[in-house]
Amino acid sequence: MSPVERWLARALPATPAERAAALWSFAYFFFLLAGYYVLRPLRDEMAIAGGLRALPWVVTAIFLTLLIAQPIYGALVARLPRAKFIPIVYHFFAFNLLAFWLALHLGVGTVTVARIFFIWVGVFNLFAVAVFWSFMADLFTSEQGKRLFGFIGAGGTAGGLLGPTITIGLSVPLGPTNLLIVAVAFLEIAVFCVYRLEWAAHAQNGPHPETRQLGGGAFAALPELIRSPYLIGVAGWVSLLSFCATILYLEQAHIVAATVKGAGAQTRVFASIDFAVGILTLATQAFVTARLLKRISTGMAAAALPVVYVVGFAVLAAMPVLAVVMITQIVQRWAHFAIANPARQIFYVVLAREEKYKAKNLIDVVVYRGSDAAYTWVYDSLQILGLKLAGIALVALPVAAAWIGLSLALGRSQENRAATLEPAAAPGD
């Protein structure tokens, strides 16, 4: 075999049919996140243009927008088959980007457009990624997910490294506004990958039930969530993820603001964290994740992230300094993307098809963003009560410890559900 074939065989232990589906999934996630990471610096710049004092209201507006968008998405999913509604979602976002590009070029309400764009990116990020992982949960079995989700996730990590590189290189010669067209191109390439992925999944065995519409109602996601203890547990897992991530992010913001002077130096700190996370995650996803998920349970993999938080909060409580918060941030994001997130997506594989697209989207989008907003206020309340950074870290520590127990319980439940399902012969079965 050639060096590339040897690397692929190590990184992607799969049958030929699985390999084709996994490679198209890798490309789909790569272009999707490349487009998003082209937009992230524009979002941050427009946040400044829109006025920093307006940011709390803008964040609240993101959550309210998601509440409105969720039933619209639910109606779309109910009425159209997967092969149609997924491209429609991304075409819609691409059309929005063209509208933003036109408005910015014409100079129409620049401040207002900047604020709307900030809200839009917050909605796009969660929806685009949630739809992707719903597709993956629908396409692959639990056993396949353990082998393939790490490699597929590496596509997104690689795209996340390419996006800002393009922005750095082209923002001056093209102008920031014209980068919106680059993001549109990436989104449309991602849609092409969706079509090829459908073909790869169905080519071996002909048409599948996934070609039919899911049915149900636009508001079916909430009843699905409420009546399922398993889904409530997954929602709790996502909410605890938001709690720990929010507390650590705000701890980081306070420590960096207090110890690192100057916008340039602060930006360099954040960029260093992003770069370290990207390199570590990509290497792990490409060569380690699949082997690790085959050797340990899904629950143990999901519990790796709260274990990192328990250790990180304990050390932060003793030493709330820059080096500790940076290391904790790097390790937790690496553990999240490379280990815990693939496990979390495997939680969804054992759901009914309607739940994979409706209840999953409700959890990953609305529950997650709502938790972000709520826990920001919790952090502010703890500060009002007089707690310093070390004290807040101590408060967060037992919450992270409880999260470990929930991870293990969900892992056992997922494995029991998976054992009752018939293994698919090929991707998409």
N, C-alpha and C positions, 0 to 999 in steps of 0.2 A: 504494500500500500504506500501511497505518497504520504509525506508528512501531514498534509491537510486531512487526508482520510484517516490516518492514525489518530490525529487530535480529535476528529469528529467521533470516531468510535469510542474514545475514552470519555468525551464530554457528553455523548448522546447514546446511551445504551438502549437501542430500540430496533424494532423490526423495520424493514423498508417502508411499509405503510405508515408506521408511527413516525419514522424519521422525516418523511415528506411533510406530514402534518406539523411536526415540531419545528421544522425549518421555516415553514410559512408562518407559524405562530411567532417564532423568533423575529422574523422580518416585520410582521404586523406590529408587534410591541416596540421594536426598534424605531420604526418611522413615526409611530404614535407619540412616543416620549421625546423623540428628537424634535418634533413639532412643538410639543409643550415646552421643552426647555429653551427653544428659540424665543418663546413668548414670555418666559418668566422674567428676564431682565427688563423687557418692555413694561410688564405689569408693575415692577418695582419703581421704574422711572415715572410711570403714569400715576402711581400712588403719591409721589411727591408733587407732581403737577396738579393732582386733584386736591391737595391739602392734607397734611398729616393729621390735623385735628378731626378730619372727617372719617378717618380710618375705622374707629369703633362702630360708627353707623354703617359704614360700608360692609364690614364683616357681618353685622347683623342682617344687612340686606342680602348677603350671599345665602345665609340660612333660610330667610324668608323666600328667596327665589327658588331654592331647592324644594321647599315645601310645595310651591306651585308647580314646579317642573315634574315632581315625582308622579302624580296621577296622570299627567299628559304622557309621560313615558310609559306608564302602565297601560294606558289605552292603546298606544302604538304597539306594544308587545302583544296585547290581547288580540289585535286584529290582523297582524301580519306575521308571516313565518320569519324565522331567524335570518335567512338569507336576504330578506328585504329590509327588516327594520334596523339591523345593525348598520348597513351602508347609509340608510336615511339619517340616522343619528349623526354620523360623521359628515355627511354632505351638508346637513343643517349647520353644524359648527363651522364648516368651511365657508358657507354662504355668509354667516355672521362676520367672519374675519374680513371678507371682501367688503362688507358694509362698513366696518370700522376703518379699513384702509381708505375707502372713498371719503368718509366723513373727515378723517384726519387730513387728507390731501386738500380738501376744500376748506379746511379751517372752520368747520361748523361746530360751535359750542365745545371748544377744546377741553375745558375743565370738566364739563358734564360728560363728554365722551370718555375722558380719562377715568372718571369714577365708574362709569358703566363698564368700561373695559376691565377694570380691576375685579368687579363683581363677576363679569362673564368668565374670566380666567379661573376664578375660584369654583365656578359651576362646571366649566369644561373639564378641569383637571379631575374632579371626582367622578363625573359621569363617564368620561372617556375611558378611564382606567377600570371603573366598575363594570362597564359593558364588556370590555376586553376579558376580564376574569370570569364574568358570567359565561361567556362563550367558551373559555377554557374548561370551566366546570361542567359544561354541557357536552363537551367534545371528548373528554378523557375520563377514564375510570380512576378510582383511588390508587390502584397499583401503578397505572400509567403516570398519574400525577406525581407520585413519589420519584419516579425515574426522570420525568421530563420537565416538571415545573421549574426546577432550578435553572436548567438550560434556557427555557423560554423566558424566565425572568431576567437572564443575562442580556437578552435582546433589549429590554427596556433600560437596563443599566448602561449598556453601550450607547443607546440613543440619548440617554441623559448626559453622557460625556460629549457626544457630537453636537448636540443642540447649542450649548453655550460657546463651544469652539467656533461654530458658524457665526453666532452673534458677535463674538469678539472680532472675528476677521472681517465681517461684512457690514457692521453697524455704521462705520464711518463712510466707506465708499458707496454703499447703497442708501444709507439713511435708515434710522430705526423704523420708520413707518413702512418702508418697503420690505422689511423682514416679515411682515404679516403675509406677504405673498409666498415667501419661503415656507412658512408654516402651513399655508393652504396646500402647497405642493406635497409636503410630507403627509398631510391628512389624506389627500387623494391617493397617494401611493399606498397608505395603510388600507384604504378601501379596496384597492386592487388585491392586496394580500388577503383580505377577507374572502373575496371571490375565489382566489386560488386555494385558500384553506378549505373552503366548502368543497371544492372539487377534489382536493387531496383526501378529505375525510370520506367522501362518498364514492370515489372512483373504484375502490376495490369491491364493494358489495351492493352498488346500486342505490336507489332512493331509500331514505330513512324517514322515520317519523318527524325528524327535525325540520323537514320541508313543509310541515303543516303549521298553521297558526296555533298559538298556545291557548287562546280563548280566555275565559274569565273576565273579570271587570277591571276598570281602571284603578279602583281603590282596593284591589284584592290583597295587596302587599301587607297592609296592616292586620287584617284578620289572619293571614297566614302566619305572621309573626306572633300574634297574641296567643293563638291556639297551640303553638308548638314549644314545649319546654326546651327542645334542642336549639331552635332558632333564638329563643330568648337568651339562652346561654351564649350563643355566638354574638348576639347583640351586646351582651354584657362584656364579652371579651374585647370587642371593638371599642366600647365605651371606656374600658379600663386602659386600653392602648392610648386613647385620646387623653385620658387623665394624666398618665405618666409622661407622655410626650409633651403635653402642655406645660406641666409643672417644670420639667427639665428645660424646655425652650425658654420659659420666662426666667428661670434661674440663670440660664446662659446669658440672656439679654441684659439682666441686671449686672452680672459679673463683668461682662465685656464692656458695658457702658462705664463701669466704675474703674476699670483697670487699663483699658486700651483707649488712648486718646486719638482723635482724628478719624474722619470718615474713611480715609484710605486704609489706615491700619486696621480698622474694624472690618472693612470689606475683605481685607487679606486674611483675617482670622476665619471668617465664614467660608471664604473660598478654599482655604486649607482644609477645613473640615469636609467640605463637599468633595474635594479631590481625593482625600484619603478614603472616604466612604466609597466613592465610585470605584477606585482601584481594588480595594479589599473585596467589595461585593462582587465585582465582575469575576475576579479570580476564583472566589468561592463558588459562585453559581455555575461557572463553567466546569469545575473539576471536583467539587466536594459535595455540593448539596444533594445530588442524586444518591451518592453512596451513603451519605449520612442518613437521609430519610429512609433508605432501605434497612438500615441497621438499628435505628431507634424508632420508637412509636411516634405517631403524629402528635400526640399530646406532649411528649417530651420535647419535640422540636418546637412546638408552640410555646412551651414553658421556658425555653432558652431566653426569650426576650425579657419576661418579668424577672428572671434570675439576674440578668444584667442590671436591670433597674434597682433591684434590692441592694446589690453590691454598690452600684453607683450612688444611690441615695444615702447609704450608710457612710460612704467615704465623704460625700458632700456635706453631710451633717457634721463630720469631724473637721473637714478642711474645705470650706466653700471658696475655692480659689480657681483661677483661670485654667490651669493645667488639668485639674480634676474634671471640671465641667467639659472641657474639650475632649478629653479621653473618653469620658462617659458618653458624650454625644456621638463620637465616632463609633464606639463599640456597640451602642444600642442601635444605631441606624444600620450598621453592618449586620448585626444579628437579626434585625427586623427584615431587611430586604433579602438576605441570603438564606435564612433558616426559617424564621417564624412566619413570614408572609406566604411562602409556598405551603407550609403546614396549614395556615389559616384558609387558603384557597381549597385545600383538600377537604376541609370541613364542609364545604358547599357541594362537593362532588356527589355526595350521597342524598342530596335533596331531589324532590320532584322537579320536573323541568320548569313548571311555572314558578316555583319558589326560587329557582336559580336566577331568574331574570327579574322577578318582582320583589320578593322579600329580600333577596341579596342586595339589590340596588337600594332598597330602603335602608338596610343596615349600613352598607358601605358609604352611602352618600348622606342621607338625612340624619341617621343616628350619629355618625361620625362627626359631621359638621355641627350638629346641635350640641354634642358633648364638648366640642372645642369651645363653643361660645359659653356654655355653662361653667366649664372648669376655669376659664379665664376670670370669671366673676368669683369663683371659689378662691383663686389665688389672691385676688385683690382683697377679699374679705379676710383672709389669713393675715395679710399685711396690715389691714386696719386694726385687727386684734393685737397687733404689736409683734407678731412673729418675724424674725429675721430669716435670712436665706437658710441657715443651718436648721432652724426650727421647722420651716416649711418642708425641707427634705426629710426630717424625722416623721412628720405627719404623713408624707407620701409613702414612706417605707412599708408600713403594714398593708397599705392598699396594694402595693406591688406584690407583697407576699401572698395575699389572698388571690391575686391574679394567677399565681403559679398553680394553686389548687384548682381553679376553674379550668385552666389549660389542660391539666391532666384528666379531669372529669370529661371534658369535651372530647379529648382524644379517645377515651374508652368508649364513649357513645358513638363516635364516628366509626370506630373499628367494628363495633357491633352492627351498625347499620350496613357497613360495607360488606360484612360477611353474609348478609341476607340478600345482597344483590347479585345477579348473574354477571360474571365478568364479560366484558365486550370482546368480540373477536378482533375488532379493528377500531381505530379512532372514529368516533361518531356513532358507534353502535349503541 
